[in-house]
Amino acid sequence: MYKSVMALFLAVTFFACESNYQNVKKLNLSDGAPIAVGKNVNFKYTDSGRLVTNLLTEKLLDYSNLEFPYKEFPNGIEVHFWDEKNKENIVTADYAIQFDGTGLVDLQQNVVVTTSDSVILKADQLYWDQKNAWIFTDQPYQIIFKDGSYNRGAVGFDSNQDFTFFLSRRNQGVQLIDQKITENDK
C-alpha cells in the first residue's frame, strides 16, 4: 500500500512539474518579445524542385506567438524571385514587416524593385498583398523603364505584381516614342 501511495505521489508530482515547466517557459517570454530571432538568414523556397524565391536578411524577428502574428526584418531584406521562365526580379528595402494572417508585406525606406526586363521602381514605402498578387503605395515613387523613359508619381499607384496593369494616381514623366512604327506595324 505504501509503495502504491508513493508511486501515485511521484506521478502527480512529475505531471505537476511538467505543467509548471510549460508555464515557466511562457513566463520567460517577455510581453511582446519574439518567439525566435534569426541572424544572417538565407531562406530559399522551391516549387517542384525549382527555386522560386530566395530571401536574404541580416536579422529576422518572428512574432508568430502573438495574437496578430508577424515577422519583422529590422535591418532590411533582399528578395530574389524567379518566374516560370527563370527570369529574375529583385526587391530590396531597408525595413520590412510581413503580417502572417493577412499576407500583407510592408516594405519601407529605400525600396527598390528591379524586374528581369530592367524596369526599376523606387519608393519610400511599398505594400505587397501576397494573397491578391497586388502592389500599391500612397507615397511618391519613380519608375525608370528600360528605354530610359520614366514616371514620377506624387501620390502613389496600384498595380498587379507583374506590372501589366498599372494605375498611377497623379504623375509626371517622360515617355520615349519610337517614330519608326508605322500603321502597318500595329
VOFI-48509 format. One record per residue (C-alpha): chain; residue number from 1; x, y, z. Coordinates in pm, 1 decimal. Each point is the difference from the previous one (the first is absolute). Example, Ala and Ser with C-alpha at 12.3 -4.5 7.8 and 13.67 -1.06 7.14 Angstrom:
REM residues 2
+--------+-----+----------+----------+----------+
: chaine : num :        u :        v :        w :
+--------+-----+----------+----------+----------+
:      A :   1 :   1230.0 :   -450.0 :    780.0 :
:      A :   2 :    137.0 :    344.0 :    -66.0 :
+--------+-----+----------+----------+----------+
***
This chain:
REM residues 186
+--------+-----+----------+----------+----------+
: chaine : num :        u :        v :        w :
+--------+-----+----------+----------+----------+
:      A :   1 :      0.0 :      0.0 :      0.0 :
:      A :   2 :    280.5 :    238.4 :     95.9 :
:      A :   3 :    172.0 :    -63.8 :   -337.9 :
:      A :   4 :   -323.1 :     71.3 :   -189.4 :
:      A :   5 :    -48.1 :    328.3 :    182.8 :
:      A :   6 :    363.7 :    100.2 :    -70.6 :
:      A :   7 :    -33.2 :    -90.9 :   -367.8 :
:      A :   8 :   -320.3 :    203.6 :    -25.8 :
:      A :   9 :    167.5 :    292.2 :    181.4 :
:      A :  10 :    302.7 :    -10.8 :   -234.9 :
:      A :  11 :   -222.0 :    -17.1 :   -308.9 :
:      A :  12 :   -206.7 :    301.7 :    114.1 :
:      A :  13 :    316.7 :    190.7 :     85.5 :
:      A :  14 :    154.4 :    -78.2 :   -340.0 :
:      A :  15 :   -305.9 :    115.9 :   -195.8 :
:      A :  16 :    -37.6 :    308.1 :    220.2 :
:      A :  17 :    364.7 :     88.8 :    -66.0 :
:      A :  18 :    -47.6 :    -46.5 :   -375.9 :
:      A :  19 :   -301.9 :    231.9 :      4.6 :
:      A :  20 :    192.3 :    256.4 :    204.0 :
:      A :  21 :    295.5 :    -29.5 :   -239.5 :
:      A :  22 :   -228.1 :     94.7 :   -293.9 :
:      A :  23 :   -133.0 :    297.5 :    198.8 :
:      A :  24 :    353.2 :    110.3 :     91.0 :
:      A :  25 :    100.4 :    -17.0 :   -368.7 :
:      A :  26 :   -291.4 :    228.6 :    -85.4 :
:      A :  27 :     98.3 :    244.0 :    275.4 :
:      A :  28 :    358.5 :     16.5 :   -124.4 :
:      A :  29 :   -124.7 :    161.7 :   -322.0 :
:      A :  30 :    -35.4 :    369.5 :     76.3 :
:      A :  31 :   -319.1 :    160.4 :   -117.6 :
:      A :  32 :     48.5 :     85.4 :   -365.5 :
:      A :  33 :    327.5 :   -191.1 :    -33.5 :
:      A :  34 :     57.0 :   -202.0 :   -315.9 :
:      A :  35 :    -31.5 :   -376.0 :     22.0 :
:      A :  36 :    311.0 :    -36.7 :   -219.4 :
:      A :  37 :    284.0 :    214.6 :   -132.9 :
:      A :  38 :    185.0 :    -85.1 :   -319.9 :
:      A :  39 :    336.5 :    145.7 :    -96.1 :
:      A :  40 :    149.9 :      1.6 :   -350.9 :
:      A :  41 :   -303.6 :   -181.6 :   -139.8 :
:      A :  42 :     18.6 :   -152.1 :   -349.0 :
:      A :  43 :   -347.8 :   -147.0 :    -54.5 :
:      A :  44 :    -66.1 :   -182.4 :   -328.4 :
:      A :  45 :   -345.7 :   -103.8 :   -118.0 :
:      A :  46 :    -33.4 :   -261.5 :   -273.6 :
:      A :  47 :   -298.5 :   -130.8 :   -192.6 :
:      A :  48 :     30.3 :   -339.2 :   -170.4 :
:      A :  49 :    377.8 :     16.0 :     38.4 :
:      A :  50 :     26.4 :    345.1 :   -162.8 :
:      A :  51 :    131.7 :    296.4 :    201.7 :
:      A :  52 :   -278.3 :    258.8 :     14.0 :
:      A :  53 :    104.0 :    240.9 :    278.1 :
:      A :  54 :    315.9 :     77.3 :    192.9 :
:      A :  55 :    -30.2 :    234.5 :    298.8 :
:      A :  56 :    315.6 :    142.4 :    154.4 :
:      A :  57 :     -1.4 :    202.0 :    320.5 :
:      A :  58 :    243.0 :     87.6 :    274.4 :
:      A :  59 :   -266.3 :    -34.0 :    271.0 :
:      A :  60 :   -345.7 :   -159.7 :     24.9 :
:      A :  61 :   -227.9 :     39.7 :    301.8 :
:      A :  62 :   -283.9 :   -255.1 :     10.9 :
:      A :  63 :   -306.0 :    116.2 :    192.1 :
:      A :  64 :   -222.2 :   -291.7 :   -100.4 :
:      A :  65 :    -70.8 :    -52.9 :    371.9 :
:      A :  66 :   -215.6 :    315.0 :     17.4 :
:      A :  67 :   -372.5 :     27.5 :    -60.0 :
:      A :  68 :     68.3 :    191.3 :   -326.8 :
:      A :  69 :    310.5 :   -189.3 :   -122.8 :
:      A :  70 :    267.7 :    160.5 :   -213.8 :
:      A :  71 :    364.7 :    -14.9 :   -100.5 :
:      A :  72 :    220.7 :    306.8 :     15.8 :
:      A :  73 :    319.2 :     70.1 :   -195.5 :
:      A :  74 :    144.8 :    303.2 :    183.2 :
:      A :  75 :    328.6 :      8.4 :   -194.4 :
:      A :  76 :   -155.7 :    -36.7 :   -342.9 :
:      A :  77 :    -54.0 :   -273.1 :   -257.1 :
:      A :  78 :    110.1 :   -107.7 :   -343.4 :
:      A :  79 :   -239.8 :   -234.1 :   -177.9 :
:      A :  80 :     61.4 :   -170.9 :   -334.8 :
:      A :  81 :   -302.2 :   -137.7 :   -191.1 :
:      A :  82 :     15.5 :   -224.2 :   -306.4 :
:      A :  83 :   -297.2 :    -45.0 :   -232.8 :
:      A :  84 :    -92.8 :   -308.6 :   -203.9 :
:      A :  85 :    247.9 :    104.6 :   -271.7 :
:      A :  86 :    275.9 :     32.7 :    263.7 :
:      A :  87 :      8.3 :    381.9 :    -33.9 :
:      A :  88 :    118.7 :    166.7 :    319.5 :
:      A :  89 :   -159.0 :    297.5 :    177.5 :
:      A :  90 :    159.8 :    157.9 :    308.4 :
:      A :  91 :   -154.2 :    196.4 :    288.4 :
:      A :  92 :    204.9 :    182.0 :    264.6 :
:      A :  93 :   -105.1 :    216.2 :    295.6 :
:      A :  94 :    164.1 :    132.1 :    315.5 :
:      A :  95 :   -291.3 :   -127.1 :    213.6 :
:      A :  96 :   -283.6 :   -248.2 :    -49.6 :
:      A :  97 :   -282.3 :   -159.4 :    193.1 :
:      A :  98 :   -213.8 :   -294.2 :   -112.5 :
:      A :  99 :   -341.1 :    -55.7 :    159.3 :
:      A : 100 :    -73.0 :   -373.7 :      7.9 :
:      A : 101 :   -379.5 :     18.4 :     24.6 :
:      A : 102 :    -59.5 :    248.6 :   -281.1 :
:      A : 103 :    291.0 :    -84.2 :   -230.1 :
:      A : 104 :     89.0 :    370.0 :    -17.1 :
:      A : 105 :    367.4 :    101.7 :    -22.7 :
:      A : 106 :     94.4 :    358.1 :     88.8 :
:      A : 107 :    333.4 :    105.6 :   -154.4 :
:      A : 108 :    149.5 :    327.4 :    122.1 :
:      A : 109 :    297.6 :    229.8 :    -61.0 :
:      A : 110 :    193.9 :    -18.7 :   -325.3 :
:      A : 111 :   -230.4 :   -256.4 :   -160.2 :
:      A : 112 :    129.2 :   -108.8 :   -341.9 :
:      A : 113 :   -164.4 :   -250.8 :   -233.4 :
:      A : 114 :    207.1 :   -106.6 :   -301.9 :
:      A : 115 :   -178.4 :   -216.1 :   -254.9 :
:      A : 116 :    157.8 :   -248.9 :   -237.7 :
:      A : 117 :    -62.1 :    237.9 :   -290.8 :
:      A : 118 :    195.5 :    283.0 :    172.7 :
:      A : 119 :   -292.7 :    204.4 :    131.0 :
:      A : 120 :     92.2 :    166.5 :    330.0 :
:      A : 121 :   -262.2 :    113.7 :    250.7 :
:      A : 122 :    111.7 :    214.1 :    295.1 :
:      A : 123 :   -218.7 :    102.1 :    294.6 :
:      A : 124 :     19.4 :     94.2 :    366.0 :
:      A : 125 :   -272.0 :   -250.5 :     83.4 :
:      A : 126 :   -161.3 :   -281.0 :   -193.6 :
:      A : 127 :   -266.1 :   -251.3 :    100.0 :
:      A : 128 :    -25.3 :   -347.2 :   -151.3 :
:      A : 129 :   -325.4 :   -187.9 :     44.4 :
:      A : 130 :    122.4 :   -357.6 :    -52.7 :
:      A : 131 :   -347.6 :   -157.0 :      2.4 :
:      A : 132 :   -131.0 :    227.0 :   -276.2 :
:      A : 133 :    333.2 :     40.5 :   -185.7 :
:      A : 134 :    -36.6 :    377.5 :     27.4 :
:      A : 135 :    255.3 :    279.1 :     63.5 :
:      A : 136 :    -89.2 :    352.2 :    111.5 :
:      A : 137 :    119.7 :    311.3 :    179.6 :
:      A : 138 :   -133.7 :    339.6 :    106.3 :
:      A : 139 :    351.9 :    143.3 :     -2.5 :
:      A : 140 :    195.3 :    163.6 :   -283.8 :
:      A : 141 :    176.0 :   -240.0 :   -235.4 :
:      A : 142 :    210.8 :     -9.5 :   -315.7 :
:      A : 143 :      7.1 :   -257.6 :   -277.8 :
:      A : 144 :    283.9 :     -7.7 :   -250.8 :
:      A : 145 :    -70.6 :   -209.3 :   -308.9 :
:      A : 146 :    264.2 :   -187.1 :   -198.3 :
:      A : 147 :    -17.8 :    253.2 :   -286.7 :
:      A : 148 :     86.9 :    287.0 :    237.0 :
:      A : 149 :   -348.8 :    143.0 :     30.9 :
:      A : 150 :   -128.3 :     53.3 :    351.0 :
:      A : 151 :   -302.8 :     78.7 :    209.1 :
:      A : 152 :     -1.5 :    186.7 :    331.1 :
:      A : 153 :   -312.7 :    -33.9 :    207.1 :
:      A : 154 :    -80.2 :    250.3 :    271.1 :
:      A : 155 :   -283.8 :   -187.4 :    167.6 :
:      A : 156 :     45.2 :   -371.1 :    -62.1 :
:      A : 157 :   -117.2 :   -286.7 :   -218.5 :
:      A : 158 :   -175.3 :   -335.4 :    -12.2 :
:      A : 159 :    126.1 :   -287.9 :   -213.3 :
:      A : 160 :    -12.1 :   -374.0 :    -39.5 :
:      A : 161 :    329.7 :   -157.6 :    100.6 :
:      A : 162 :     97.8 :    -56.9 :   -364.7 :
:      A : 163 :    -41.8 :    374.5 :    -76.3 :
:      A : 164 :   -219.3 :    -83.5 :   -302.0 :
:      A : 165 :   -281.6 :    206.8 :    155.3 :
:      A : 166 :    126.8 :    326.0 :    150.5 :
:      A : 167 :   -214.0 :    286.4 :    127.9 :
:      A : 168 :    185.5 :    315.2 :    104.4 :
:      A : 169 :   -205.2 :    249.5 :    198.6 :
:      A : 170 :    190.6 :    314.9 :    -99.1 :
:      A : 171 :    329.5 :      7.7 :   -182.7 :
:      A : 172 :    234.2 :    167.0 :   -241.4 :
:      A : 173 :    264.1 :   -152.2 :   -220.3 :
:      A : 174 :    170.7 :    -38.9 :   -331.3 :
:      A : 175 :   -108.5 :   -264.1 :   -249.4 :
:      A : 176 :    218.9 :    -88.0 :   -298.0 :
:      A : 177 :   -196.8 :    -76.3 :   -313.7 :
:      A : 178 :    146.6 :   -195.5 :   -289.1 :
:      A : 179 :    -99.5 :    203.1 :   -306.8 :
:      A : 180 :    109.7 :   -279.9 :   -232.7 :
:      A : 181 :   -311.7 :   -201.1 :     75.6 :
:      A : 182 :   -246.6 :     37.0 :   -283.0 :
:      A : 183 :   -366.0 :    -80.4 :    -25.7 :
:      A : 184 :     89.1 :   -338.1 :   -159.0 :
:      A : 185 :    209.7 :    -98.9 :    303.5 :
:      A : 186 :   -297.0 :     19.6 :    237.1 :
+--------+-----+----------+----------+----------+
***
